[in-house]
Amino acid sequence: MFNVSRSSVRSRSRLNVSTSGQSNGQRRHKPDHWILINTLLLLVIGLVLIYSISSALADTSGTSANYFIFKQLLAVGLALVAFFITAKVPLSRWRKHYKLLMGVAILATLVAIALPVNPSYPAHRWVRFAGLSFESVEMLIFAILIWFAHFLANRIKTNTVRSFSQTVRPILAALLVIGGIVAIIQSDLGSTGVIIAMMGIMIFVAGMPMKRIAIFAALVAGLGIVAILAFPYRMARLETFLHPSANCQSTGYQACQALIAVGSGGVSGLGLGSDVQAYGYLPEADNDSIFAIYAEKFGFIGSVLLLVVFASLFWRIAKVAEGAPDDFSRLIVVGVLTWISTETLINIGAMIGLLPLKGITLPFISYGGTSVVFFAAAIGLVYQVSRYTSHVSSRSIEHLNRRAGINDYSSHRRRIGGTYNPNLSGRS
C-alpha cells in the first residue's frame, strides 16, 4: 500500500519505541500548515464577529465602542505569542517541567478561590487585577494535559496501564480532587466535564481495559448526577433544557433567545451590520452565546461553513495523532483534540437546544483572553508534533516487523483511525 523501503520501516519502528519526545533523533520535516491556517481563520472570524457587535455591546455595558475589539485584539496577539512559544519549546521540556506547570496552575486556582467574587459573576473562577481578569481553569486544563500525557506515557513504557495501584487509583484520586475543586468550589461543571472527557479519551487511547473505563464512566455519571441535584440552579438548567419554552421569561430566557437568534438568521443570515439579539436581548452575546449571534448574522450557510472550518481543524489534528512519533506526543495531540472539540460541541449544542447551557466558550471565536490564549498554546503543541510525524502506516510496519521477527507493539495501545497501534487485544 505504501512505497517504502524495509530500511525506512525499521528506522520508523525504532523511533516508535521511544517516548522521550522530539529529542531522540526523529527526522524533522515541514509542519502541517493547515492546522495554523484553520486556527488563524477561526481567530479572524472571531475578531470580525466581535467588531460587528461592538456597538451593541457598548450600548448595553456603558463602555466605548472600541473597548471589546481592542481587548480581543490584545487577546489574539497574546494567543499568537503563546502559539509560537509552545510550537518552538521542545515537548521534552514541557514534560520535564510538568510539576512546575501544575504548581502554577494550582496556585492560580487557589488565588481565584480566595479572592472575592464579582457580583455579576458570583463564582470563584477568575483572578482579577488592575481591570484585567484571568480564568484559572484554562491554565489548569493545559497543565492537566501535560501531566496526564506524561503519566500515561510512563505507564505505557512500564506496561502498567492496567495496574490498579499504579494507574487506576491515582486517576480516581485526581478525578475526585478535580471534581471537588472545579465542579463544587468553583461551580464550573462544564469545565469539569471537558477535563473528564479529555482524560477519558486519553486513557482509552493509552490502552486501559474497557471494563475499567466503564467503571470510570459509571463513577463519573454518578458524581455528575449528585453535582446536579445538589445545586438548585443546575436543576433549573436541566429543567429548562427539557422544557425550554415553559421558562422563557425566567430560567430559560437565554436558551429561548439563543434559539430565536439562530432561527432569525434563516438561510443566508441578516448580515454583519444587522444586530438584534446583541442589544441586550441575548445574555453573554460576546461569549457563551457567540454562535447564536454568528448564526443570526450568517444564517444556515454561514454556520455550515464555520462547522467545516472546525471539522477541518479537527481532522488535521487527528492526522497528526495518527503519525505522532512517540506515546507522549501522541497523547498530547489526542488530549488537545478532545479538549477543543468537546468545548465546540458543548457550546454549539447548547445554542441550538441539543445540550443544556454550560457556560462554555466557542474556541477561538468567543470574546475572552484566557481561553483564546490557552487554546492557541495547545494548538502550538500539536503544530510542533506535526513536524515529526510519519506518513508510513503502522499496519505496514507491523507486517514487515513480524516478518523480520520484531515486535514493538506489545503494550496494547489503541489505534486512532487506521494507522496506529494495531494490537487491539487490550479492549477486553
GIDA-V704738 format. One record per residue. N is the residue number from 1. RES is the residue in one small letter. BURIAL is 1 if it has 24 or more other C-alpha atoms within 12 Angstrom, else 0. Layout:
# GIDA-V704738
n = {N & N}
res = {RES & RES}
burial = {BURIAL & BURIAL}
This chain:
# GIDA-V704738
n = {1 & 2 & 3 & 4 & 5 & 6 & 7 & 8 & 9 & 10 & 11 & 12 & 13 & 14 & 15 & 16 & 17 & 18 & 19 & 20 & 21 & 22 & 23 & 24 & 25 & 26 & 27 & 28 & 29 & 30 & 31 & 32 & 33 & 34 & 35 & 36 & 37 & 38 & 39 & 40 & 41 & 42 & 43 & 44 & 45 & 46 & 47 & 48 & 49 & 50 & 51 & 52 & 53 & 54 & 55 & 56 & 57 & 58 & 59 & 60 & 61 & 62 & 63 & 64 & 65 & 66 & 67 & 68 & 69 & 70 & 71 & 72 & 73 & 74 & 75 & 76 & 77 & 78 & 79 & 80 & 81 & 82 & 83 & 84 & 85 & 86 & 87 & 88 & 89 & 90 & 91 & 92 & 93 & 94 & 95 & 96 & 97 & 98 & 99 & 100 & 101 & 102 & 103 & 104 & 105 & 106 & 107 & 108 & 109 & 110 & 111 & 112 & 113 & 114 & 115 & 116 & 117 & 118 & 119 & 120 & 121 & 122 & 123 & 124 & 125 & 126 & 127 & 128 & 129 & 130 & 131 & 132 & 133 & 134 & 135 & 136 & 137 & 138 & 139 & 140 & 141 & 142 & 143 & 144 & 145 & 146 & 147 & 148 & 149 & 150 & 151 & 152 & 153 & 154 & 155 & 156 & 157 & 158 & 159 & 160 & 161 & 162 & 163 & 164 & 165 & 166 & 167 & 168 & 169 & 170 & 171 & 172 & 173 & 174 & 175 & 176 & 177 & 178 & 179 & 180 & 181 & 182 & 183 & 184 & 185 & 186 & 187 & 188 & 189 & 190 & 191 & 192 & 193 & 194 & 195 & 196 & 197 & 198 & 199 & 200 & 201 & 202 & 203 & 204 & 205 & 206 & 207 & 208 & 209 & 210 & 211 & 212 & 213 & 214 & 215 & 216 & 217 & 218 & 219 & 220 & 221 & 222 & 223 & 224 & 225 & 226 & 227 & 228 & 229 & 230 & 231 & 232 & 233 & 234 & 235 & 236 & 237 & 238 & 239 & 240 & 241 & 242 & 243 & 244 & 245 & 246 & 247 & 248 & 249 & 250 & 251 & 252 & 253 & 254 & 255 & 256 & 257 & 258 & 259 & 260 & 261 & 262 & 263 & 264 & 265 & 266 & 267 & 268 & 269 & 270 & 271 & 272 & 273 & 274 & 275 & 276 & 277 & 278 & 279 & 280 & 281 & 282 & 283 & 284 & 285 & 286 & 287 & 288 & 289 & 290 & 291 & 292 & 293 & 294 & 295 & 296 & 297 & 298 & 299 & 300 & 301 & 302 & 303 & 304 & 305 & 306 & 307 & 308 & 309 & 310 & 311 & 312 & 313 & 314 & 315 & 316 & 317 & 318 & 319 & 320 & 321 & 322 & 323 & 324 & 325 & 326 & 327 & 328 & 329 & 330 & 331 & 332 & 333 & 334 & 335 & 336 & 337 & 338 & 339 & 340 & 341 & 342 & 343 & 344 & 345 & 346 & 347 & 348 & 349 & 350 & 351 & 352 & 353 & 354 & 355 & 356 & 357 & 358 & 359 & 360 & 361 & 362 & 363 & 364 & 365 & 366 & 367 & 368 & 369 & 370 & 371 & 372 & 373 & 374 & 375 & 376 & 377 & 378 & 379 & 380 & 381 & 382 & 383 & 384 & 385 & 386 & 387 & 388 & 389 & 390 & 391 & 392 & 393 & 394 & 395 & 396 & 397 & 398 & 399 & 400 & 401 & 402 & 403 & 404 & 405 & 406 & 407 & 408 & 409 & 410 & 411 & 412 & 413 & 414 & 415 & 416 & 417 & 418 & 419 & 420 & 421 & 422 & 423 & 424 & 425 & 426 & 427 & 428}
res = {m & f & n & v & s & r & s & s & v & r & s & r & s & r & l & n & v & s & t & s & g & q & s & n & g & q & r & r & h & k & p & d & h & w & i & l & i & n & t & l & l & l & l & v & i & g & l & v & l & i & y & s & i & s & s & a & l & a & d & t & s & g & t & s & a & n & y & f & i & f & k & q & l & l & a & v & g & l & a & l & v & a & f & f & i & t & a & k & v & p & l & s & r & w & r & k & h & y & k & l & l & m & g & v & a & i & l & a & t & l & v & a & i & a & l & p & v & n & p & s & y & p & a & h & r & w & v & r & f & a & g & l & s & f & e & s & v & e & m & l & i & f & a & i & l & i & w & f & a & h & f & l & a & n & r & i & k & t & n & t & v & r & s & f & s & q & t & v & r & p & i & l & a & a & l & l & v & i & g & g & i & v & a & i & i & q & s & d & l & g & s & t & g & v & i & i & a & m & m & g & i & m & i & f & v & a & g & m & p & m & k & r & i & a & i & f & a & a & l & v & a & g & l & g & i & v & a & i & l & a & f & p & y & r & m & a & r & l & e & t & f & l & h & p & s & a & n & c & q & s & t & g & y & q & a & c & q & a & l & i & a & v & g & s & g & g & v & s & g & l & g & l & g & s & d & v & q & a & y & g & y & l & p & e & a & d & n & d & s & i & f & a & i & y & a & e & k & f & g & f & i & g & s & v & l & l & l & v & v & f & a & s & l & f & w & r & i & a & k & v & a & e & g & a & p & d & d & f & s & r & l & i & v & v & g & v & l & t & w & i & s & t & e & t & l & i & n & i & g & a & m & i & g & l & l & p & l & k & g & i & t & l & p & f & i & s & y & g & g & t & s & v & v & f & f & a & a & a & i & g & l & v & y & q & v & s & r & y & t & s & h & v & s & s & r & s & i & e & h & l & n & r & r & a & g & i & n & d & y & s & s & h & r & r & r & i & g & g & t & y & n & p & n & l & s & g & r & s}
burial = {0 & 0 & 0 & 0 & 0 & 0 & 0 & 0 & 1 & 1 & 0 & 1 & 1 & 1 & 1 & 1 & 1 & 1 & 1 & 1 & 1 & 1 & 0 & 0 & 0 & 1 & 0 & 0 & 0 & 0 & 1 & 1 & 0 & 1 & 1 & 1 & 0 & 1 & 1 & 1 & 1 & 1 & 1 & 0 & 1 & 1 & 1 & 1 & 1 & 1 & 1 & 1 & 1 & 1 & 1 & 1 & 1 & 1 & 0 & 0 & 0 & 0 & 0 & 0 & 0 & 0 & 0 & 1 & 1 & 0 & 1 & 1 & 1 & 0 & 1 & 1 & 0 & 1 & 1 & 1 & 0 & 1 & 1 & 1 & 1 & 1 & 1 & 1 & 1 & 1 & 1 & 1 & 0 & 1 & 1 & 0 & 0 & 1 & 0 & 0 & 1 & 1 & 0 & 0 & 1 & 1 & 0 & 1 & 1 & 1 & 1 & 1 & 1 & 0 & 0 & 0 & 0 & 0 & 0 & 0 & 0 & 0 & 1 & 1 & 1 & 1 & 1 & 0 & 0 & 0 & 0 & 0 & 1 & 1 & 1 & 1 & 1 & 1 & 1 & 1 & 1 & 1 & 1 & 1 & 1 & 1 & 1 & 1 & 1 & 1 & 1 & 1 & 1 & 1 & 1 & 1 & 1 & 0 & 0 & 1 & 1 & 1 & 0 & 0 & 0 & 0 & 1 & 1 & 0 & 0 & 1 & 1 & 0 & 0 & 1 & 0 & 0 & 1 & 1 & 0 & 1 & 1 & 1 & 1 & 1 & 1 & 1 & 1 & 1 & 1 & 1 & 1 & 1 & 1 & 1 & 1 & 1 & 1 & 1 & 1 & 1 & 1 & 1 & 1 & 1 & 1 & 1 & 1 & 1 & 1 & 0 & 1 & 1 & 0 & 0 & 1 & 1 & 0 & 0 & 1 & 0 & 0 & 1 & 1 & 0 & 0 & 1 & 1 & 0 & 0 & 0 & 0 & 0 & 1 & 0 & 1 & 1 & 1 & 1 & 1 & 1 & 0 & 0 & 1 & 0 & 0 & 0 & 0 & 0 & 0 & 1 & 1 & 1 & 1 & 1 & 1 & 1 & 1 & 1 & 1 & 1 & 1 & 1 & 1 & 1 & 0 & 0 & 0 & 1 & 1 & 1 & 1 & 0 & 1 & 1 & 1 & 1 & 1 & 1 & 1 & 1 & 1 & 1 & 1 & 1 & 1 & 1 & 1 & 1 & 1 & 1 & 1 & 1 & 1 & 1 & 1 & 1 & 1 & 1 & 1 & 0 & 1 & 1 & 0 & 0 & 1 & 1 & 0 & 1 & 1 & 1 & 1 & 1 & 1 & 1 & 1 & 1 & 1 & 1 & 1 & 1 & 1 & 1 & 1 & 1 & 1 & 1 & 1 & 1 & 1 & 1 & 1 & 1 & 1 & 1 & 1 & 1 & 1 & 1 & 1 & 1 & 1 & 1 & 1 & 1 & 1 & 1 & 1 & 1 & 1 & 1 & 1 & 1 & 0 & 1 & 1 & 1 & 1 & 1 & 1 & 1 & 1 & 1 & 1 & 1 & 1 & 1 & 1 & 1 & 1 & 1 & 1 & 1 & 1 & 1 & 1 & 1 & 1 & 1 & 1 & 1 & 1 & 1 & 1 & 1 & 1 & 1 & 1 & 1 & 1 & 1 & 1 & 1 & 1 & 1 & 1 & 1 & 1 & 0 & 1 & 1 & 0 & 0 & 0 & 0 & 0 & 0 & 1 & 1 & 0 & 1 & 1 & 1 & 1 & 1 & 1 & 0 & 0 & 1 & 1 & 1 & 1 & 1 & 1 & 0 & 1 & 1 & 0}
